[in-house]
């Protein structure tokens, strides 16, 4: 069975309009893939910052 998520119709319309506003006529699937990749990179980046922030609050060299 293939996974087929439903995208909100209003988002599909926005993608369709974006696709046709581009001189290259970028396919909607490519636009979605690029958007998801950017989102995941941003999430990973933010998670790394949060982990580094909490690590910097840990005491250094303390055995107590």
PDB file of N, CA, C, O and CB in Angstrom:
ATOM      1  N   UNK A   1       0.843  -1.180   0.000  1.00  0.00           N
ATOM      2  CA  UNK A   1       0.000   0.000   0.000  1.00  0.00           C
ATOM      3  C   UNK A   1       0.893   1.250   0.000  1.00  0.00           C
ATOM      4  O   UNK A   1       1.889   1.314   0.721  1.00  0.00           O
ATOM      5  CB  UNK A   1      -0.962  -0.006   1.228  1.00  0.00           C
ATOM      6  N   UNK A   2       0.534   2.201  -0.787  1.00  0.00           N
ATOM      7  CA  UNK A   2       1.306   3.430  -0.921  1.00  0.00           C
ATOM      8  C   UNK A   2       0.746   4.515  -0.005  1.00  0.00           C
ATOM      9  O   UNK A   2      -0.469   4.672   0.108  1.00  0.00           O
ATOM     10  CB  UNK A   2       1.306   3.909  -2.381  1.00  0.00           C
ATOM     11  N   UNK A   3       1.625   5.254   0.641  1.00  0.00           N
ATOM     12  CA  UNK A   3       1.216   6.354   1.509  1.00  0.00           C
ATOM     13  C   UNK A   3       0.851   7.557   0.653  1.00  0.00           C
ATOM     14  O   UNK A   3       1.652   8.011  -0.165  1.00  0.00           O
ATOM     15  CB  UNK A   3       2.338   6.716   2.518  1.00  0.00           C
ATOM     16  N   UNK A   4      -0.345   8.066   0.840  1.00  0.00           N
ATOM     17  CA  UNK A   4      -0.839   9.184   0.038  1.00  0.00           C
ATOM     18  C   UNK A   4      -1.498  10.226   0.941  1.00  0.00           C
ATOM     19  O   UNK A   4      -2.717  10.214   1.113  1.00  0.00           O
ATOM     20  CB  UNK A   4      -1.839   8.687  -1.036  1.00  0.00           C
ATOM     21  N   UNK A   5      -0.697  11.127   1.520  1.00  0.00           N
ATOM     22  CA  UNK A   5      -1.280  12.117   2.432  1.00  0.00           C
ATOM     23  C   UNK A   5      -2.160  13.111   1.690  1.00  0.00           C
ATOM     24  O   UNK A   5      -1.917  13.428   0.526  1.00  0.00           O
ATOM     25  CB  UNK A   5      -0.179  12.861   3.182  1.00  0.00           C
ATOM     26  N   UNK A   6      -3.188  13.601   2.382  1.00  0.00           N
ATOM     27  CA  UNK A   6      -4.079  14.591   1.784  1.00  0.00           C
ATOM     28  C   UNK A   6      -3.537  15.978   2.117  1.00  0.00           C
ATOM     29  O   UNK A   6      -3.239  16.285   3.271  1.00  0.00           O
ATOM     30  CB  UNK A   6      -5.553  14.419   2.298  1.00  0.00           C
ATOM     31  N   UNK A   7      -3.419  16.789   1.105  1.00  0.00           N
ATOM     32  CA  UNK A   7      -2.981  18.171   1.280  1.00  0.00           C
ATOM     33  C   UNK A   7      -4.225  19.042   1.237  1.00  0.00           C
ATOM     34  O   UNK A   7      -5.121  18.820   0.422  1.00  0.00           O
ATOM     35  CB  UNK A   7      -1.935  18.601   0.178  1.00  0.00           C
ATOM     36  N   UNK A   8      -4.276  20.035   2.120  1.00  0.00           N
ATOM     37  CA  UNK A   8      -5.431  20.932   2.165  1.00  0.00           C
ATOM     38  C   UNK A   8      -5.670  21.536   0.781  1.00  0.00           C
ATOM     39  O   UNK A   8      -4.725  21.980   0.128  1.00  0.00           O
ATOM     40  CB  UNK A   8      -5.217  22.053   3.220  1.00  0.00           C
ATOM     41  N   UNK A   9      -6.925  21.554   0.329  1.00  0.00           N
ATOM     42  CA  UNK A   9      -7.238  22.080  -1.006  1.00  0.00           C
ATOM     43  C   UNK A   9      -6.743  23.511  -1.231  1.00  0.00           C
ATOM     44  O   UNK A   9      -6.312  23.853  -2.332  1.00  0.00           O
ATOM     45  CB  UNK A   9      -8.728  22.030  -1.231  1.00  0.00           C
ATOM     46  N   UNK A  10      -6.804  24.343  -0.194  1.00  0.00           N
ATOM     47  CA  UNK A  10      -6.330  25.728  -0.359  1.00  0.00           C
ATOM     48  C   UNK A  10      -4.823  25.786  -0.587  1.00  0.00           C
ATOM     49  O   UNK A  10      -4.334  26.681  -1.277  1.00  0.00           O
ATOM     50  CB  UNK A  10      -6.697  26.564   0.869  1.00  0.00           C
ATOM     51  N   UNK A  11      -4.081  24.831  -0.006  1.00  0.00           N
ATOM     52  CA  UNK A  11      -2.635  24.776  -0.246  1.00  0.00           C
ATOM     53  C   UNK A  11      -2.341  24.281  -1.656  1.00  0.00           C
ATOM     54  O   UNK A  11      -1.411  24.755  -2.309  1.00  0.00           O
ATOM     55  CB  UNK A  11      -1.948  23.864   0.787  1.00  0.00           C
ATOM     56  N   UNK A  12      -3.143  23.325  -2.121  1.00  0.00           N
ATOM     57  CA  UNK A  12      -2.970  22.828  -3.488  1.00  0.00           C
ATOM     58  C   UNK A  12      -3.197  23.976  -4.464  1.00  0.00           C
ATOM     59  O   UNK A  12      -2.455  24.124  -5.435  1.00  0.00           O
ATOM     60  CB  UNK A  12      -3.946  21.647  -3.787  1.00  0.00           C
ATOM     61  N   UNK A  13      -4.207  24.778  -4.212  1.00  0.00           N
ATOM     62  CA  UNK A  13      -4.485  25.926  -5.101  1.00  0.00           C
ATOM     63  C   UNK A  13      -3.317  26.911  -5.096  1.00  0.00           C
ATOM     64  O   UNK A  13      -2.912  27.403  -6.149  1.00  0.00           O
ATOM     65  CB  UNK A  13      -5.787  26.651  -4.667  1.00  0.00           C
ATOM     66  N   UNK A  14      -2.774  27.197  -3.906  1.00  0.00           N
ATOM     67  CA  UNK A  14      -1.619  28.102  -3.821  1.00  0.00           C
ATOM     68  C   UNK A  14      -0.425  27.546  -4.595  1.00  0.00           C
ATOM     69  O   UNK A  14       0.268  28.287  -5.293  1.00  0.00           O
ATOM     70  CB  UNK A  14      -1.227  28.338  -2.350  1.00  0.00           C
ATOM     71  N   UNK A  15      -0.191  26.252  -4.470  1.00  0.00           N
ATOM     72  CA  UNK A  15       0.904  25.621  -5.215  1.00  0.00           C
ATOM     73  C   UNK A  15       0.669  25.696  -6.718  1.00  0.00           C
ATOM     74  O   UNK A  15       1.591  25.951  -7.492  1.00  0.00           O
ATOM     75  CB  UNK A  15       1.069  24.161  -4.788  1.00  0.00           C
ATOM     76  N   UNK A  16      -0.565  25.473  -7.113  1.00  0.00           N
ATOM     77  CA  UNK A  16      -0.917  25.543  -8.534  1.00  0.00           C
ATOM     78  C   UNK A  16      -0.650  26.944  -9.078  1.00  0.00           C
ATOM     79  O   UNK A  16      -0.078  27.103 -10.156  1.00  0.00           O
ATOM     80  CB  UNK A  16      -2.400  25.158  -8.748  1.00  0.00           C
ATOM     81  N   UNK A  17      -1.069  27.955  -8.322  1.00  0.00           N
ATOM     82  CA  UNK A  17      -0.840  29.339  -8.761  1.00  0.00           C
ATOM     83  C   UNK A  17       0.657  29.658  -8.794  1.00  0.00           C
ATOM     84  O   UNK A  17       1.135  30.328  -9.709  1.00  0.00           O
ATOM     85  CB  UNK A  17      -1.573  30.330  -7.828  1.00  0.00           C
ATOM     86  N   UNK A  18       1.385  29.175  -7.792  1.00  0.00           N
ATOM     87  CA  UNK A  18       2.826  29.397  -7.745  1.00  0.00           C
ATOM     88  C   UNK A  18       3.514  28.725  -8.932  1.00  0.00           C
ATOM     89  O   UNK A  18       4.409  29.297  -9.553  1.00  0.00           O
ATOM     90  CB  UNK A  18       3.409  28.872  -6.423  1.00  0.00           C
ATOM     91  N   UNK A  19       3.084  27.512  -9.233  1.00  0.00           N
ATOM     92  CA  UNK A  19       3.650  26.775 -10.366  1.00  0.00           C
ATOM     93  C   UNK A  19       3.498  27.570 -11.663  1.00  0.00           C
ATOM     94  O   UNK A  19       4.433  27.643 -12.461  1.00  0.00           O
ATOM     95  CB  UNK A  19       2.971  25.398 -10.505  1.00  0.00           C
ATOM     96  N   UNK A  20       2.347  28.152 -11.868  1.00  0.00           N
ATOM     97  CA  UNK A  20       2.083  28.876 -13.112  1.00  0.00           C
ATOM     98  C   UNK A  20       2.626  30.305 -13.108  1.00  0.00           C
ATOM     99  O   UNK A  20       2.666  30.957 -14.152  1.00  0.00           O
ATOM    100  CB  UNK A  20       0.601  28.907 -13.371  1.00  0.00           C
ATOM    101  N   UNK A  21       3.042  30.792 -11.941  1.00  0.00           N
ATOM    102  CA  UNK A  21       3.638  32.123 -11.895  1.00  0.00           C
ATOM    103  C   UNK A  21       5.134  32.066 -12.196  1.00  0.00           C
ATOM    104  O   UNK A  21       5.762  33.092 -12.456  1.00  0.00           O
ATOM    105  CB  UNK A  21       3.398  32.766 -10.526  1.00  0.00           C
ATOM    106  N   UNK A  22       5.693  30.873 -12.159  1.00  0.00           N
ATOM    107  CA  UNK A  22       7.119  30.643 -12.393  1.00  0.00           C
ATOM    108  C   UNK A  22       7.359  30.465 -13.895  1.00  0.00           C
ATOM    109  O   UNK A  22       6.655  29.701 -14.556  1.00  0.00           O
ATOM    110  CB  UNK A  22       7.621  29.393 -11.599  1.00  0.00           C
ATOM    111  N   UNK A  23       8.351  31.173 -14.424  1.00  0.00           N
ATOM    112  CA  UNK A  23       8.673  31.048 -15.854  1.00  0.00           C
ATOM    113  C   UNK A  23       9.073  29.626 -16.218  1.00  0.00           C
ATOM    114  O   UNK A  23       8.827  29.173 -17.336  1.00  0.00           O
ATOM    115  CB  UNK A  23       9.798  32.011 -16.232  1.00  0.00           C
ATOM    116  N   UNK A  24       9.690  28.925 -15.273  1.00  0.00           N
ATOM    117  CA  UNK A  24      10.160  27.561 -15.545  1.00  0.00           C
ATOM    118  C   UNK A  24       9.039  26.548 -15.441  1.00  0.00           C
ATOM    119  O   UNK A  24       9.224  25.396 -15.834  1.00  0.00           O
ATOM    120  CB  UNK A  24      11.276  27.185 -14.589  1.00  0.00           C
ATOM    121  N   UNK A  25       7.884  26.937 -14.925  1.00  0.00           N
ATOM    122  CA  UNK A  25       6.750  26.017 -14.729  1.00  0.00           C
ATOM    123  C   UNK A  25       7.165  24.817 -13.873  1.00  0.00           C
ATOM    124  O   UNK A  25       6.953  23.664 -14.248  1.00  0.00           O
ATOM    125  CB  UNK A  25       6.203  25.530 -16.095  1.00  0.00           C
ATOM    126  N   UNK A  26       7.759  25.117 -12.718  1.00  0.00           N
ATOM    127  CA  UNK A  26       8.218  24.080 -11.802  1.00  0.00           C
ATOM    128  C   UNK A  26       7.050  23.201 -11.373  1.00  0.00           C
ATOM    129  O   UNK A  26       6.018  23.718 -10.943  1.00  0.00           O
ATOM    130  CB  UNK A  26       8.902  24.705 -10.573  1.00  0.00           C
ATOM    131  N   UNK A  27       7.195  21.884 -11.481  1.00  0.00           N
ATOM    132  CA  UNK A  27       6.112  20.982 -11.072  1.00  0.00           C
ATOM    133  C   UNK A  27       5.772  21.156  -9.585  1.00  0.00           C
ATOM    134  O   UNK A  27       6.640  21.450  -8.763  1.00  0.00           O
ATOM    135  CB  UNK A  27       6.504  19.518 -11.354  1.00  0.00           C
ATOM    136  N   UNK A  28       4.492  20.968  -9.266  1.00  0.00           N
ATOM    137  CA  UNK A  28       4.041  21.124  -7.885  1.00  0.00           C
ATOM    138  C   UNK A  28       4.752  20.156  -6.951  1.00  0.00           C
ATOM    139  O   UNK A  28       5.045  20.510  -5.810  1.00  0.00           O
ATOM    140  CB  UNK A  28       2.537  20.920  -7.796  1.00  0.00           C
ATOM    141  N   UNK A  29       5.033  18.944  -7.410  1.00  0.00           N
ATOM    142  CA  UNK A  29       5.718  17.971  -6.559  1.00  0.00           C
ATOM    143  C   UNK A  29       7.118  18.448  -6.193  1.00  0.00           C
ATOM    144  O   UNK A  29       7.585  18.224  -5.076  1.00  0.00           O
ATOM    145  CB  UNK A  29       5.796  16.611  -7.258  1.00  0.00           C
ATOM    146  N   UNK A  30       7.783  19.105  -7.133  1.00  0.00           N
ATOM    147  CA  UNK A  30       9.118  19.633  -6.843  1.00  0.00           C
ATOM    148  C   UNK A  30       9.036  20.782  -5.840  1.00  0.00           C
ATOM    149  O   UNK A  30       9.877  20.884  -4.946  1.00  0.00           O
ATOM    150  CB  UNK A  30       9.805  20.106  -8.140  1.00  0.00           C
ATOM    151  N   UNK A  31       8.028  21.648  -5.982  1.00  0.00           N
ATOM    152  CA  UNK A  31       7.841  22.739  -5.032  1.00  0.00           C
ATOM    153  C   UNK A  31       7.601  22.191  -3.623  1.00  0.00           C
ATOM    154  O   UNK A  31       8.158  22.699  -2.650  1.00  0.00           O
ATOM    155  CB  UNK A  31       6.665  23.635  -5.466  1.00  0.00           C
ATOM    156  N   UNK A  32       6.769  21.152  -3.521  1.00  0.00           N
ATOM    157  CA  UNK A  32       6.469  20.556  -2.218  1.00  0.00           C
ATOM    158  C   UNK A  32       7.713  19.904  -1.635  1.00  0.00           C
ATOM    159  O   UNK A  32       7.997  20.070  -0.449  1.00  0.00           O
ATOM    160  CB  UNK A  32       5.333  19.521  -2.339  1.00  0.00           C
ATOM    161  N   UNK A  33       8.464  19.163  -2.453  1.00  0.00           N
ATOM    162  CA  UNK A  33       9.698  18.529  -1.970  1.00  0.00           C
ATOM    163  C   UNK A  33      10.677  19.567  -1.443  1.00  0.00           C
ATOM    164  O   UNK A  33      11.273  19.367  -0.385  1.00  0.00           O
ATOM    165  CB  UNK A  33      10.358  17.712  -3.090  1.00  0.00           C
ATOM    166  N   UNK A  34      10.853  20.668  -2.155  1.00  0.00           N
ATOM    167  CA  UNK A  34      11.761  21.732  -1.715  1.00  0.00           C
ATOM    168  C   UNK A  34      11.287  22.338  -0.398  1.00  0.00           C
ATOM    169  O   UNK A  34      12.093  22.600   0.496  1.00  0.00           O
ATOM    170  CB  UNK A  34      11.871  22.827  -2.790  1.00  0.00           C
ATOM    171  N   UNK A  35       9.985  22.558  -0.281  1.00  0.00           N
ATOM    172  CA  UNK A  35       9.437  23.157   0.938  1.00  0.00           C
ATOM    173  C   UNK A  35       9.636  22.226   2.138  1.00  0.00           C
ATOM    174  O   UNK A  35      10.017  22.678   3.217  1.00  0.00           O
ATOM    175  CB  UNK A  35       7.938  23.475   0.755  1.00  0.00           C
ATOM    176  N   UNK A  36       9.380  20.941   1.951  1.00  0.00           N
ATOM    177  CA  UNK A  36       9.529  19.978   3.044  1.00  0.00           C
ATOM    178  C   UNK A  36      10.997  19.850   3.436  1.00  0.00           C
ATOM    179  O   UNK A  36      11.313  19.793   4.625  1.00  0.00           O
ATOM    180  CB  UNK A  36       8.960  18.599   2.640  1.00  0.00           C
ATOM    181  N   UNK A  37      11.895  19.805   2.458  1.00  0.00           N
ATOM    182  CA  UNK A  37      13.327  19.721   2.758  1.00  0.00           C
ATOM    183  C   UNK A  37      13.782  20.926   3.573  1.00  0.00           C
ATOM    184  O   UNK A  37      14.506  20.772   4.557  1.00  0.00           O
ATOM    185  CB  UNK A  37      14.144  19.623   1.460  1.00  0.00           C
ATOM    186  N   UNK A  38      13.363  22.118   3.172  1.00  0.00           N
ATOM    187  CA  UNK A  38      13.737  23.331   3.912  1.00  0.00           C
ATOM    188  C   UNK A  38      13.171  23.305   5.331  1.00  0.00           C
ATOM    189  O   UNK A  38      13.851  23.682   6.286  1.00  0.00           O
ATOM    190  CB  UNK A  38      13.240  24.588   3.170  1.00  0.00           C
ATOM    191  N   UNK A  39      11.928  22.860   5.461  1.00  0.00           N
ATOM    192  CA  UNK A  39      11.294  22.765   6.779  1.00  0.00           C
ATOM    193  C   UNK A  39      12.073  21.808   7.679  1.00  0.00           C
ATOM    194  O   UNK A  39      12.372  22.139   8.827  1.00  0.00           O
ATOM    195  CB  UNK A  39       9.828  22.298   6.643  1.00  0.00           C
ATOM    196  N   UNK A  40      12.401  20.621   7.161  1.00  0.00           N
ATOM    197  CA  UNK A  40      13.121  19.631   7.961  1.00  0.00           C
ATOM    198  C   UNK A  40      14.509  20.132   8.351  1.00  0.00           C
ATOM    199  O   UNK A  40      14.956  19.894   9.473  1.00  0.00           O
ATOM    200  CB  UNK A  40      13.238  18.315   7.193  1.00  0.00           C
ATOM    201  N   UNK A  41      15.190  20.815   7.449  1.00  0.00           N
ATOM    202  CA  UNK A  41      16.506  21.377   7.772  1.00  0.00           C
ATOM    203  C   UNK A  41      16.382  22.408   8.884  1.00  0.00           C
ATOM    204  O   UNK A  41      17.211  22.447   9.793  1.00  0.00           O
ATOM    205  CB  UNK A  41      17.151  22.015   6.524  1.00  0.00           C
ATOM    206  N   UNK A  42      15.344  23.245   8.816  1.00  0.00           N
ATOM    207  CA  UNK A  42      15.137  24.280   9.839  1.00  0.00           C
ATOM    208  C   UNK A  42      14.832  23.638  11.188  1.00  0.00           C
ATOM    209  O   UNK A  42      15.342  24.080  12.217  1.00  0.00           O
ATOM    210  CB  UNK A  42      13.988  25.235   9.429  1.00  0.00           C
ATOM    211  N   UNK A  43      14.000  22.594  11.186  1.00  0.00           N
ATOM    212  CA  UNK A  43      13.672  21.894  12.434  1.00  0.00           C
ATOM    213  C   UNK A  43      14.930  21.267  13.032  1.00  0.00           C
ATOM    214  O   UNK A  43      15.176  21.391  14.232  1.00  0.00           O
ATOM    215  CB  UNK A  43      12.593  20.805  12.187  1.00  0.00           C
ATOM    216  N   UNK A  44      15.726  20.595  12.200  1.00  0.00           N
ATOM    217  CA  UNK A  44      16.961  19.975  12.690  1.00  0.00           C
ATOM    218  C   UNK A  44      17.904  21.035  13.243  1.00  0.00           C
ATOM    219  O   UNK A  44      18.539  20.830  14.277  1.00  0.00           O
ATOM    220  CB  UNK A  44      17.654  19.178  11.567  1.00  0.00           C
ATOM    221  N   UNK A  45      17.995  22.156  12.559  1.00  0.00           N
ATOM    222  CA  UNK A  45      18.857  23.244  12.994  1.00  0.00           C
ATOM    223  C   UNK A  45      18.390  23.800  14.333  1.00  0.00           C
ATOM    224  O   UNK A  45      19.204  24.049  15.222  1.00  0.00           O
ATOM    225  CB  UNK A  45      18.892  24.352  11.941  1.00  0.00           C
ATOM    226  N   UNK A  46      17.095  23.994  14.479  1.00  0.00           N
ATOM    227  CA  UNK A  46      16.543  24.519  15.731  1.00  0.00           C
ATOM    228  C   UNK A  46      16.717  23.535  16.869  1.00  0.00           C
ATOM    229  O   UNK A  46      17.001  23.945  17.994  1.00  0.00           O
ATOM    230  CB  UNK A  46      15.070  24.857  15.565  1.00  0.00           C
ATOM    231  N   UNK A  47      16.554  22.240  16.605  1.00  0.00           N
ATOM    232  CA  UNK A  47      16.756  21.229  17.639  1.00  0.00           C
ATOM    233  C   UNK A  47      18.204  21.217  18.099  1.00  0.00           C
ATOM    234  O   UNK A  47      18.474  21.073  19.292  1.00  0.00           O
ATOM    235  CB  UNK A  47      16.353  19.844  17.127  1.00  0.00           C
ATOM    236  N   UNK A  48      19.126  21.364  17.176  1.00  0.00           N
ATOM    237  CA  UNK A  48      20.534  21.415  17.532  1.00  0.00           C
ATOM    238  C   UNK A  48      20.855  22.618  18.398  1.00  0.00           C
ATOM    239  O   UNK A  48      21.657  22.515  19.327  1.00  0.00           O
ATOM    240  CB  UNK A  48      21.383  21.439  16.289  1.00  0.00           C
ATOM    241  N   UNK A  49      20.246  23.748  18.109  1.00  0.00           N
ATOM    242  CA  UNK A  49      20.463  24.952  18.910  1.00  0.00           C
ATOM    243  C   UNK A  49      19.920  24.766  20.312  1.00  0.00           C
ATOM    244  O   UNK A  49      20.564  25.170  21.280  1.00  0.00           O
ATOM    245  CB  UNK A  49      19.811  26.168  18.249  1.00  0.00           C
ATOM    246  N   UNK A  50      18.734  24.156  20.441  1.00  0.00           N
ATOM    247  CA  UNK A  50      18.140  23.943  21.750  1.00  0.00           C
ATOM    248  C   UNK A  50      18.999  23.004  22.576  1.00  0.00           C
ATOM    249  O   UNK A  50      19.210  23.242  23.765  1.00  0.00           O
ATOM    250  CB  UNK A  50      16.724  23.389  21.615  1.00  0.00           C
ATOM    251  N   UNK A  51      19.503  21.927  21.955  1.00  0.00           N
ATOM    252  CA  UNK A  51      20.352  20.991  22.687  1.00  0.00           C
ATOM    253  C   UNK A  51      21.631  21.668  23.126  1.00  0.00           C
ATOM    254  O   UNK A  51      22.084  21.455  24.251  1.00  0.00           O
ATOM    255  CB  UNK A  51      20.672  19.765  21.831  1.00  0.00           C
ATOM    256  N   UNK A  52      22.228  22.486  22.261  1.00  0.00           N
ATOM    257  CA  UNK A  52      23.446  23.188  22.611  1.00  0.00           C
ATOM    258  C   UNK A  52      23.194  24.196  23.719  1.00  0.00           C
ATOM    259  O   UNK A  52      24.042  24.372  24.594  1.00  0.00           O
ATOM    260  CB  UNK A  52      24.027  23.880  21.393  1.00  0.00           C
ATOM    261  N   UNK A  53      22.043  24.863  23.702  1.00  0.00           N
ATOM    262  CA  UNK A  53      21.702  25.831  24.740  1.00  0.00           C
ATOM    263  C   UNK A  53      21.578  25.143  26.098  1.00  0.00           C
ATOM    264  O   UNK A  53      22.077  25.663  27.097  1.00  0.00           O
ATOM    265  CB  UNK A  53      20.394  26.558  24.389  1.00  0.00           C
ATOM    266  N   UNK A  54      20.925  23.991  26.152  1.00  0.00           N
ATOM    267  CA  UNK A  54      20.764  23.300  27.430  1.00  0.00           C
ATOM    268  C   UNK A  54      22.098  22.728  27.884  1.00  0.00           C
ATOM    269  O   UNK A  54      22.365  22.686  29.085  1.00  0.00           O
ATOM    270  CB  UNK A  54      19.708  22.181  27.320  1.00  0.00           C
ATOM    271  N   UNK A  55      22.943  22.287  26.959  1.00  0.00           N
ATOM    272  CA  UNK A  55      24.254  21.770  27.331  1.00  0.00           C
ATOM    273  C   UNK A  55      25.127  22.862  27.921  1.00  0.00           C
ATOM    274  O   UNK A  55      25.921  22.601  28.824  1.00  0.00           O
ATOM    275  CB  UNK A  55      24.941  21.148  26.125  1.00  0.00           C
ATOM    276  N   UNK A  56      24.988  24.087  27.418  1.00  0.00           N
ATOM    277  CA  UNK A  56      25.826  25.180  27.898  1.00  0.00           C
ATOM    278  C   UNK A  56      25.445  25.578  29.316  1.00  0.00           C
ATOM    279  O   UNK A  56      26.236  26.226  30.001  1.00  0.00           O
ATOM    280  CB  UNK A  56      25.715  26.385  26.966  1.00  0.00           C
ATOM    281  N   UNK A  57      24.237  25.202  29.778  1.00  0.00           N
ATOM    282  CA  UNK A  57      23.815  25.529  31.139  1.00  0.00           C
ATOM    283  C   UNK A  57      24.281  24.496  32.151  1.00  0.00           C
ATOM    284  O   UNK A  57      24.176  24.722  33.357  1.00  0.00           O
ATOM    285  CB  UNK A  57      22.312  25.654  31.200  1.00  0.00           C
ATOM    286  N   UNK A  58      24.789  23.378  31.686  1.00  0.00           N
ATOM    287  CA  UNK A  58      25.260  22.331  32.579  1.00  0.00           C
ATOM    288  C   UNK A  58      26.561  22.773  33.239  1.00  0.00           C
ATOM    289  O   UNK A  58      27.392  23.424  32.605  1.00  0.00           O
ATOM    290  CB  UNK A  58      25.456  21.003  31.814  1.00  0.00           C
ATOM    291  N   UNK A  59      26.742  22.417  34.520  1.00  0.00           N
ATOM    292  CA  UNK A  59      27.994  22.790  35.206  1.00  0.00           C
ATOM    293  C   UNK A  59      29.169  22.057  34.580  1.00  0.00           C
ATOM    294  O   UNK A  59      29.056  20.898  34.182  1.00  0.00           O
ATOM    295  CB  UNK A  59      27.912  22.471  36.723  1.00  0.00           C
ATOM    296  N   UNK A  60      30.272  22.733  34.500  1.00  0.00           N
ATOM    297  CA  UNK A  60      31.486  22.169  33.905  1.00  0.00           C
ATOM    298  C   UNK A  60      32.493  21.838  34.998  1.00  0.00           C
ATOM    299  O   UNK A  60      32.806  22.675  35.845  1.00  0.00           O
ATOM    300  CB  UNK A  60      32.105  23.151  32.879  1.00  0.00           C
ATOM    301  N   UNK A  61      32.992  20.615  34.971  1.00  0.00           N
ATOM    302  CA  UNK A  61      34.055  20.230  35.895  1.00  0.00           C
ATOM    303  C   UNK A  61      33.580  20.090  37.321  1.00  0.00           C
ATOM    304  O   UNK A  61      34.411  20.091  38.230  1.00  0.00           O
ATOM    305  CB  UNK A  61      35.160  21.226  35.843  1.00  0.00           C
ATOM    306  N   UNK A  62      32.301  19.971  37.565  1.00  0.00           N
ATOM    307  CA  UNK A  62      31.780  19.866  38.913  1.00  0.00           C
ATOM    308  C   UNK A  62      31.454  18.403  39.215  1.00  0.00           C
ATOM    309  O   UNK A  62      30.690  17.770  38.486  1.00  0.00           O
ATOM    310  CB  UNK A  62      30.528  20.762  39.091  1.00  0.00           C
ATOM    311  N   UNK A  63      32.036  17.867  40.293  1.00  0.00           N
ATOM    312  CA  UNK A  63      31.749  16.494  40.701  1.00  0.00           C
ATOM    313  C   UNK A  63      30.720  16.464  41.812  1.00  0.00           C
ATOM    314  O   UNK A  63      30.333  15.373  42.231  1.00  0.00           O
ATOM    315  CB  UNK A  63      33.023  15.789  41.151  1.00  0.00           C
ATOM    316  N   UNK A  64      30.263  17.575  42.304  1.00  0.00           N
ATOM    317  CA  UNK A  64      29.303  17.624  43.415  1.00  0.00           C
ATOM    318  C   UNK A  64      27.929  17.364  42.961  1.00  0.00           C
ATOM    319  O   UNK A  64      27.001  17.369  43.769  1.00  0.00           O
ATOM    320  CB  UNK A  64      29.345  18.935  44.106  1.00  0.00           C
TER     321      UNK A  64
END
